[in-house]
Amino acid sequence: MHFDGSDSAAVSASFAAPNACLPHRPLVMMMDPKHLFKKIRNNIIKSGFGKNSTRLLSHQAGFITWDMWVKAYQWDHATNPSEVSRIHHVLTDEHLWPNNGQKMRNRLAEDVLDKEMLHLFKAYEKAEGHNGGSLNGAIQLLEATNILVANFNDCRPITTIEDDCRKRNAKALAWFTSWEDKVMAEEQITAVIKWKKLISQETRFDMKSSVLGFECLVRQKQNTRVQLKHPVPLWSVSPADQATQH
């Protein structure tokens, strides 16, 4: 509605739409990051080689399947029987085999995409030896998602336009965008195969909304700060708090 139904127009505008009440302050259409993380996790759950899998996420670095998460979890439990000694000690069966109600819980999604999950995958990769290379695609995905999970849960205010959080978010988004661009450029495969190799178009769009919308909001705060000539933080609440207000 705000961008004439065009995804590309929304991205070009950094998800900023005209504000009829305050023309000098555009409305920023930013997807709730918490919902985004659940959608990313759900896409991975659907990815695999089994007959019930509707996707087979395929990055240039390798396949990305939910079975990798399951096996890393099982390896951690087998290698470290004591809960306190486990690499990712908060993981439970609910994380790996969530029912419909559990899929709505934010923490269960974030825990399988955060830096602790990345740490577990790297340890599991090392333990697998030569076979560990099959985890490269998943590890690269986690290197991107752990940045977003950390930044959108960071309660510290952004006080300068040069804050490194923005650069890390952009790097994470660039990884997903590069993955999309390379798959879409493959001329020898059908549109259906392309659809299966990527996370859903809706999820990719929501990720751009979260990252670019956040960037736009920070810049809007900077402009307001300059106009007021008052040293207030650019971001007075955390991204996570902001998301819960919508």
C-alpha positions as CSV (number, residue, x, y, z in Angstrom):
1,M,0.0,0.0,0.0
2,H,2.8,2.4,1.0
3,F,5.1,1.4,-1.9
4,D,2.5,0.7,-4.7
5,G,2.8,-3.0,-3.9
6,S,6.4,-3.1,-5.1
7,D,9.0,-4.9,-3.0
8,S,11.9,-3.2,-4.9
9,A,10.3,0.2,-4.3
10,A,10.2,-0.5,-0.6
11,V,13.8,-1.6,-0.5
12,S,14.9,1.4,-2.5
13,A,13.1,3.7,-0.1
14,S,14.7,1.8,2.9
15,F,11.1,1.1,4.0
16,A,10.4,4.8,4.7
17,A,7.0,6.0,3.6
18,P,5.5,9.5,3.6
19,N,3.9,10.7,6.8
20,A,0.8,12.7,6.2
21,C,0.8,14.1,9.8
22,L,4.5,14.8,10.0
23,P,5.9,15.2,6.5
24,H,9.4,15.9,7.8
25,R,9.4,12.5,9.6
26,P,8.8,9.5,7.3
27,L,7.1,6.4,8.6
28,V,9.5,3.5,8.9
29,M,8.0,0.1,8.1
30,M,10.3,-2.2,10.1
31,M,9.5,-5.9,10.5
32,D,9.6,-7.2,14.1
33,P,13.0,-8.9,14.4
34,K,11.6,-11.5,16.8
35,H,9.1,-12.7,14.1
36,L,11.9,-12.7,11.5
37,F,14.0,-15.1,13.6
38,K,11.1,-17.5,13.9
39,K,10.6,-17.4,10.1
40,I,14.3,-18.1,9.5
41,R,14.2,-21.1,11.9
42,N,11.0,-22.4,10.3
43,N,12.6,-22.3,6.9
44,I,15.5,-24.4,8.1
45,I,13.2,-26.9,9.8
46,K,11.5,-27.4,6.4
47,S,14.9,-28.1,4.7
48,G,16.1,-31.6,4.2
49,F,16.4,-34.7,2.0
50,G,13.3,-36.5,3.5
51,K,10.0,-36.9,1.7
52,N,8.3,-34.4,4.2
53,S,10.9,-31.7,3.5
54,T,9.5,-28.9,1.3
55,R,12.9,-27.1,0.9
56,L,16.5,-28.1,0.4
57,L,18.4,-24.9,1.3
58,S,21.5,-24.8,-0.8
59,H,24.2,-22.2,-0.4
60,Q,27.4,-22.1,-2.5
61,A,29.2,-23.4,0.6
62,G,26.9,-26.4,1.0
63,F,23.5,-27.6,2.0
64,I,21.7,-26.2,5.0
65,T,19.4,-28.8,6.6
66,W,17.6,-29.1,10.0
67,D,19.2,-32.5,10.4
68,M,22.5,-30.7,10.9
69,W,21.1,-28.9,14.0
70,V,19.7,-32.2,15.3
71,K,23.0,-34.0,14.9
72,A,25.0,-31.2,16.5
73,Y,22.6,-31.3,19.4
74,Q,22.8,-35.0,19.8
75,W,26.6,-34.9,19.5
76,D,26.9,-32.3,22.2
77,H,24.7,-34.5,24.5
78,A,26.7,-37.6,23.8
79,T,30.1,-36.0,24.1
80,N,29.2,-33.9,27.2
81,P,26.6,-35.9,29.3
82,S,26.7,-33.4,32.1
83,E,24.4,-30.4,31.3
84,V,26.9,-27.9,32.8
85,S,29.7,-29.1,30.5
86,R,27.7,-28.9,27.2
87,I,28.7,-26.4,24.6
88,H,25.2,-25.1,24.1
89,H,23.7,-25.9,27.5
90,V,20.3,-24.2,27.1
91,L,19.3,-26.4,24.1
92,T,16.4,-28.9,24.8
93,D,14.2,-31.2,22.8
94,E,11.8,-28.3,22.5
95,H,14.3,-26.4,20.4
96,L,14.9,-29.2,17.9
97,W,11.4,-30.7,17.8
98,P,9.0,-27.8,18.6
99,N,5.3,-28.3,18.4
100,N,3.1,-25.6,16.9
101,G,2.8,-23.7,20.2
102,Q,6.5,-23.9,20.9
103,K,7.3,-22.5,17.4
104,M,5.7,-19.2,18.6
105,R,8.2,-18.8,21.4
106,N,10.9,-16.3,20.5
107,R,13.6,-17.7,22.6
108,L,13.4,-21.2,21.1
109,A,14.1,-19.7,17.7
110,E,16.9,-17.3,18.8
111,D,18.7,-20.0,20.7
112,V,19.2,-22.0,17.5
113,L,20.5,-19.0,15.5
114,D,22.8,-17.3,18.1
115,K,26.5,-17.2,18.8
116,E,26.2,-20.3,21.1
117,M,24.8,-22.3,18.2
118,L,27.6,-21.1,16.0
119,H,30.1,-22.1,18.6
120,L,28.5,-25.6,18.8
121,F,28.6,-26.0,15.1
122,K,32.3,-25.1,14.9
123,A,33.1,-27.6,17.6
124,Y,31.0,-30.3,15.9
125,E,32.7,-29.5,12.6
126,K,36.1,-30.0,14.1
127,A,35.0,-33.3,15.7
128,E,33.7,-34.6,12.3
129,G,37.1,-34.2,10.8
130,H,37.1,-34.5,7.0
131,N,33.3,-34.8,7.0
132,G,33.0,-31.4,8.8
133,G,33.2,-29.6,5.5
134,S,29.5,-30.5,4.9
135,L,28.6,-28.0,7.6
136,N,30.1,-25.0,5.9
137,G,26.8,-23.6,4.5
138,A,25.1,-23.9,7.9
139,I,28.1,-22.3,9.7
140,Q,28.1,-19.4,7.3
141,L,24.4,-18.9,7.9
142,L,24.9,-18.9,11.6
143,E,27.8,-16.4,11.2
144,A,25.1,-14.0,9.8
145,T,22.2,-14.8,12.0
146,N,24.1,-14.6,15.3
147,I,24.9,-11.0,14.4
148,L,21.3,-10.1,13.9
149,V,20.2,-12.0,17.1
150,A,22.8,-10.2,19.2
151,N,22.2,-6.7,17.8
152,F,18.5,-6.8,17.9
153,N,18.7,-8.0,21.6
154,D,21.2,-5.4,22.6
155,C,19.7,-3.0,25.1
156,R,22.5,-0.4,24.8
157,P,21.5,2.8,23.0
158,I,23.1,3.9,19.8
159,T,24.8,7.2,20.4
160,T,26.6,7.8,17.2
161,I,25.8,7.2,13.5
162,E,29.1,5.4,13.2
163,D,28.0,2.7,15.7
164,D,29.4,-0.7,14.6
165,C,26.1,-2.4,15.1
166,R,24.9,-0.9,11.8
167,K,27.9,-2.2,9.9
168,R,27.5,-5.7,11.3
169,N,23.8,-5.8,10.4
170,A,24.7,-4.7,6.8
171,K,27.3,-7.5,6.6
172,A,24.8,-10.1,7.7
173,L,22.2,-8.8,5.2
174,A,24.8,-8.8,2.5
175,W,25.4,-12.5,3.0
176,F,21.8,-13.4,2.5
177,T,21.5,-11.1,-0.5
178,S,24.5,-12.6,-2.1
179,W,23.1,-16.1,-1.6
180,E,19.8,-15.0,-3.2
181,D,21.5,-13.3,-6.1
182,K,23.7,-16.3,-7.0
183,V,20.8,-18.7,-6.9
184,M,18.6,-16.5,-9.0
185,A,21.3,-16.1,-11.5
186,E,21.5,-19.9,-12.2
187,E,20.1,-20.3,-15.6
188,Q,20.1,-24.0,-15.8
189,I,17.6,-24.6,-12.9
190,T,13.9,-24.1,-12.8
191,A,12.0,-21.5,-10.7
192,V,10.8,-24.3,-8.4
193,I,14.3,-25.5,-7.7
194,K,15.4,-21.9,-7.0
195,W,12.5,-21.6,-4.6
196,K,13.6,-24.7,-2.7
197,K,17.2,-23.6,-2.5
198,L,16.5,-20.3,-0.7
199,I,14.6,-19.3,2.4
200,S,11.2,-18.0,1.4
201,Q,10.8,-14.7,-0.5
202,E,8.7,-13.4,2.3
203,T,11.4,-14.1,4.8
204,R,14.1,-12.5,2.7
205,F,11.9,-9.4,2.3
206,D,11.2,-9.2,6.0
207,M,14.9,-9.4,6.7
208,K,15.5,-6.4,4.5
209,S,12.7,-4.6,6.3
210,S,14.3,-5.3,9.7
211,V,17.8,-4.3,8.7
212,L,17.2,-1.5,6.3
213,G,14.3,-0.1,8.3
214,F,16.4,-0.1,11.4
215,E,19.2,1.7,9.5
216,C,16.6,4.3,8.2
217,L,15.3,4.8,11.8
218,V,18.8,5.4,13.2
219,R,19.4,8.0,10.4
220,Q,16.1,9.7,11.1
221,K,17.0,9.9,14.8
222,Q,20.4,11.4,13.8
223,N,18.6,14.1,11.7
224,T,16.3,14.9,14.6
225,R,19.3,15.1,16.9
226,V,21.1,17.5,14.6
227,Q,18.0,19.7,14.2
228,L,17.4,19.9,18.0
229,K,21.1,20.3,18.7
230,H,20.6,18.2,21.8
231,P,22.9,15.3,22.8
232,V,20.2,12.7,23.1
233,P,20.9,9.0,22.1
234,L,20.1,8.2,18.5
235,W,18.2,5.1,19.8
236,S,16.6,5.6,23.1
237,V,15.4,2.0,23.5
238,S,16.9,-1.3,22.3
239,P,15.8,-2.8,18.9
240,A,14.1,-5.6,20.8
241,D,12.1,-3.2,22.9
242,Q,11.2,-1.2,19.8
243,A,9.9,-4.4,18.1
244,T,7.7,-5.2,21.1
245,Q,6.0,-1.8,20.9
246,H,4.4,-2.6,17.5
